[in-house]
Amino acid sequence: MEEDCLFCKIVNGEISSDFLYENDTLVVFRDINPKAPVHLLIVPKKHIRSINDLTKDDEKIVSEIIMVAKDMAKKESVSESGYKLFFNVERGGGQIIFHLHLHLMGGWHQA
């Protein structure tokens, strides 16, 4: 855990959040500033600063993040209509919280 990391505090229960999913490796919760009707954050419990800080030992975590995102898309009823998955990497890539997390966004109405 990093002392000033917002997501570490959420993961450890220091900041309240309603988890939609939790296991030994990660948690899923809604973005507090959603950019889509469905906007979830899939966050590993282990503090990993960004994609650039991943190591070979983190491969299982990244794989699990993707698989849980797929399951959450189905649970949120966006798997058939479509959704986006993305990581922001470093400030230039839009990362503002320096704890690895995957965005799942969907639920837009199709014309």
Secondary structure, DSSP 4 states (H G I P E B T S, - for coil): --TT-HHHHHHTTSS----SEE-SSEEEEE-SS-SSSEEEEEEESS----GGG--GGGHHHHHHHHHHHHHHHHHTT-TTT-EEEE---TGGGT--S-S--EEEEE-PPP-
